[in-house]
Amino acid sequence: MKKVVSISLGSSKRNHAAEVSLMGQSFSVQRIGTDGDIEKMIRLIREYDGKVDAFGLGGMDLYIQAVDRRYTLREAQKVANAAKISPIVDGSGLKDTLERRVVEYLVKETDIFSSKKKVLVVSAMDRFGLAQSLEQAGCEMRYGDVIFILNIPLPLKSLHTLAFIARLLVPVIRLLPMSMIYPTGKKQEITKPRYPRFFHEADVIAGDFHYIKRYMPAELPGKIIITNTVTSGDLEMLRQKGVKTLITTTPEVEGRSYGTNVMEALLVAFTGSKKELKPEEYQLLLDELNFKPRIAEL
């Protein structure tokens, strides 16, 4: 049995362990949250290194992307460097492929984008494939990277503008502690609304769920949300806020939904690779999984 462990900067309340079967292979999957403790992440990775077939790096991005450039986050690189034997992936390779497929599926198989939609992507640098695909689908875009990372109420309207700003700011942002860039630990459990008008103006809210949950307003009547993994508690919370449709991009394995870092680690372990796969390799594996997004009418 192959073993995958996700070491996460996120809350330990979401820890779990399970055995799953994927394309005929059996896997032991474990998620360990560290409640925002970077040093604990490093200790755990060193402890499990060489004992697992692949690590997932959860609660942080190793890379952020803006059009033609990919930037490495210093603190995440420090954590990833703790793995000397087992491959470690943060989900970015898979989610770029996966989320493009989700938008293609929604355009072809549903009427969600039959009329032009106003879309807020909470952070395009975190979900570049999703953002670019929505822009290419003809949506009226607003990117919230400056709003939610820098706390400046300036929505960006194109990925080219984002790329220009990224070249100016990311060399500084990449050096910041992860807790200043992304909701970590207990912050993931607390909602602190920020500039609610941008949520209210949008028909569709897309991006990482921890960003959405952290900054969303008290009510989201009639909204469509496209995001990654959510818990049953998150789903009920969104229902109470009036969300109309929830679309989750992460594939289900035996009825469970895992984060993109776990799914990428599973696919890397499945192939026996010692590094992240190429986009075309993820495409082939997703075809074999017969992946479709989950669409829930709330």
C-alpha positions in Angstrom: 0.0 0.0 0.0 1.4 3.4 -1.0 1.3 6.2 1.6 0.6 9.9 1.1 0.8 12.5 3.9 -0.4 16.0 3.7 1.4 18.4 6.1 -0.7 21.5 6.4 -0.2 25.0 7.8 -4.0 24.9 8.4 -6.2 23.9 11.3 -5.7 20.6 13.1 -9.5 20.4 13.4 -9.6 19.0 9.9 -7.1 16.2 10.5 -8.1 12.8 9.1 -6.7 9.5 7.9 -8.3 7.1 5.4 -7.5 4.2 3.1 -8.6 4.8 -0.5 -8.4 3.0 -3.9 -7.3 5.0 -6.9 -7.2 3.4 -10.4 -6.6 0.0 -8.9 -4.0 1.0 -6.3 -4.5 1.2 -2.6 -3.3 4.3 -0.7 -3.1 5.3 3.0 -3.9 9.1 3.1 -3.3 11.2 6.2 -3.7 15.0 6.7 -1.9 16.6 9.6 -2.6 20.3 10.4 -0.1 22.4 12.4 -2.3 25.4 13.3 0.0 27.9 11.6 3.3 26.5 13.0 5.9 26.5 10.2 8.6 24.9 12.4 6.3 22.0 13.2 5.7 21.5 9.5 9.4 21.2 8.9 9.8 18.7 11.8 7.0 16.5 10.5 8.3 16.5 7.0 11.7 15.5 8.2 10.1 12.7 10.4 8.1 11.2 7.5 10.7 11.8 4.7 11.5 8.6 3.0 8.7 6.8 4.7 6.0 8.1 2.4 5.5 7.9 -1.4 4.6 11.6 -1.6 3.9 14.6 0.5 1.2 17.1 0.0 2.0 20.7 1.2 -1.2 22.1 2.5 -2.4 25.5 3.7 0.3 27.3 1.6 1.4 27.8 -2.0 4.9 27.0 -3.0 4.4 29.1 -6.1 2.2 32.0 -7.3 1.7 32.8 -11.0 1.0 35.9 -13.0 0.6 35.3 -16.7 4.1 34.4 -17.9 6.0 34.2 -14.6 5.9 31.9 -11.7 7.3 33.1 -8.3 8.5 31.0 -5.4 7.4 32.0 -1.9 10.4 32.0 0.4 8.8 30.6 3.5 7.1 27.8 1.5 10.3 26.9 -0.2 12.0 26.6 3.2 9.3 24.1 4.3 9.5 22.1 1.0 13.3 21.9 1.2 12.9 19.8 4.4 11.9 16.8 2.1 15.1 15.3 0.8 13.8 11.8 -0.3 10.1 11.8 -0.8 8.5 14.1 -3.5 6.5 17.1 -2.2 3.8 18.9 -4.1 1.5 21.9 -3.2 -1.3 21.2 -5.6 -0.3 24.0 -8.0 0.6 21.7 -10.9 -2.7 19.8 -10.7 -5.0 22.7 -10.0 -3.8 24.6 -13.1 -4.8 21.7 -15.2 -7.9 20.7 -13.2 -9.5 24.1 -12.9 -9.1 24.9 -16.6 -11.1 21.6 -17.2 -13.7 22.7 -14.8 -14.5 25.9 -16.7 -14.4 24.1 -20.0 -16.9 21.6 -18.6 -19.2 24.3 -17.2 -19.2 26.2 -20.5 -20.0 23.1 -22.6 -22.3 21.2 -20.2 -24.2 23.8 -18.2 -26.0 27.1 -18.8 -24.1 28.9 -16.0 -22.1 31.0 -18.5 -24.8 31.2 -21.2 -25.1 34.9 -20.3 -22.2 37.2 -19.5 -21.3 36.9 -15.8 -19.5 39.3 -13.4 -16.8 37.2 -11.7 -14.7 38.0 -8.6 -11.6 35.8 -8.3 -10.3 36.4 -4.8 -6.7 35.7 -5.8 -5.7 35.1 -9.5 -2.1 34.5 -8.6 -3.2 31.6 -6.4 -5.6 30.2 -9.0 -4.2 31.3 -12.4 -5.6 28.6 -14.5 -9.1 29.2 -13.1 -8.8 33.0 -13.6 -7.5 32.7 -17.2 -10.1 30.2 -18.2 -12.9 32.4 -16.8 -11.5 35.4 -18.6 -11.3 33.4 -21.9 -15.0 32.3 -21.4 -16.0 36.0 -21.8 -16.7 36.8 -18.2 -16.4 40.4 -16.8 -13.5 39.9 -14.4 -12.5 41.4 -11.1 -9.3 40.1 -9.5 -8.9 40.5 -5.7 -5.2 40.0 -5.2 -4.6 43.7 -4.2 -7.9 43.8 -2.2 -7.3 40.7 -0.1 -3.5 40.4 0.1 -2.6 44.1 0.4 -5.9 45.3 1.9 -6.3 48.0 -0.8 -9.8 48.3 -2.4 -8.5 48.2 -5.9 -10.0 45.4 -8.1 -7.9 44.5 -11.1 -9.8 44.0 -14.4 -7.4 42.0 -16.5 -4.6 39.5 -16.1 -2.2 41.8 -18.0 -2.7 44.4 -15.3 -2.1 41.8 -12.7 1.1 40.7 -14.4 2.3 44.3 -14.4 1.6 44.8 -10.7 3.0 41.4 -9.8 6.3 42.3 -11.4 6.5 45.3 -9.1 5.1 43.8 -5.9 5.8 40.0 -5.8 9.5 40.4 -5.3 8.5 41.9 -1.9 5.4 39.8 -1.3 7.3 36.5 -1.8 9.5 37.4 1.2 6.7 37.9 3.6 5.6 35.4 6.3 2.9 33.1 5.0 0.5 34.3 7.7 0.5 37.8 6.0 -0.4 36.4 2.6 -2.9 33.6 3.3 -5.3 32.7 6.1 -3.5 30.2 8.3 -4.2 28.2 11.4 -7.1 29.5 13.5 -7.6 32.4 11.0 -9.1 29.8 8.7 -12.0 29.3 11.1 -12.8 33.0 11.5 -14.7 35.2 9.0 -13.6 38.8 8.9 -15.5 40.6 6.1 -13.4 42.8 3.9 -14.8 45.2 1.2 -18.2 43.3 0.9 -19.3 45.4 -2.1 -17.0 43.4 -4.4 -18.7 40.2 -3.3 -22.1 41.7 -3.8 -21.3 43.1 -7.3 -20.3 39.7 -8.6 -22.5 36.9 -10.0 -19.8 34.3 -9.5 -17.2 34.2 -6.7 -14.2 32.0 -7.5 -11.0 30.9 -5.9 -9.5 29.3 -2.8 -12.1 28.6 -0.2 -10.0 29.9 2.8 -9.8 33.3 1.1 -13.5 33.3 0.3 -14.5 32.2 3.8 -12.1 34.6 5.5 -13.4 37.8 3.8 -17.0 37.1 2.6 -19.9 39.2 3.9 -22.8 38.0 6.1 -25.1 37.3 3.1 -24.4 36.1 -0.4 -27.9 35.8 -1.9 -28.1 34.1 -5.3 -24.4 33.8 -5.7 -22.5 31.0 -7.6 -19.3 29.9 -5.9 -16.5 28.0 -7.7 -13.9 26.7 -5.2 -11.9 23.8 -4.0 -12.6 21.5 -1.1 -15.3 22.4 1.4 -16.5 20.6 4.6 -20.1 19.7 5.3 -20.1 22.5 7.8 -18.9 25.0 5.1 -21.6 23.8 2.8 -24.3 24.5 5.4 -22.8 27.9 6.2 -23.0 28.8 2.5 -26.6 27.6 2.3 -27.5 29.9 5.3 -25.8 32.9 3.5 -28.1 32.4 0.5 -25.6 30.9 -1.9 -27.5 29.5 -4.9 -24.9 27.1 -6.4 -21.7 25.6 -5.1 -19.2 24.1 -7.6 -16.2 22.3 -6.2 -13.3 21.5 -8.4 -11.5 18.7 -6.5 -12.2 15.2 -7.7 -14.0 12.8 -5.3 -12.2 9.5 -4.4 -14.6 6.9 -3.0 -17.0 9.6 -2.0 -14.5 11.8 -0.3 -13.2 15.2 -1.5 -9.5 16.0 -1.0 -7.5 19.2 -1.3 -5.6 19.7 -4.5 -2.3 19.1 -2.7 -3.5 15.7 -1.6 -4.8 14.8 -5.0 -1.6 15.8 -6.7 0.4 13.8 -4.1 -1.8 10.8 -4.8 -1.2 11.1 -8.6 2.5 11.5 -8.1 2.6 8.5 -5.8 0.5 6.5 -8.3 3.0 7.0 -11.1 6.0 6.5 -8.8 7.5 9.8 -9.9 10.0 11.7 -7.6 8.7 15.1 -8.7 5.6 16.9 -9.8 4.2 15.7 -13.1 3.8 17.5 -16.4 0.5 19.1 -17.4 -0.1 16.5 -20.1 0.4 13.7 -17.5 -2.2 15.2 -15.2 -4.6 15.4 -18.2 -4.2 11.7 -18.9 -4.7 10.7 -15.3 -7.8 13.0 -15.0 -9.2 11.4 -18.1 -8.7 8.0 -16.6 -10.5 9.2 -13.4 -13.4 10.4 -15.6 -13.3 13.6 -13.5 -16.3 16.0 -13.4 -16.8 18.9 -11.0 -19.4 18.6 -8.3 -22.3 21.0 -8.7 -24.6 21.4 -5.7 -27.8 23.5 -5.8 -28.2 24.9 -2.3 
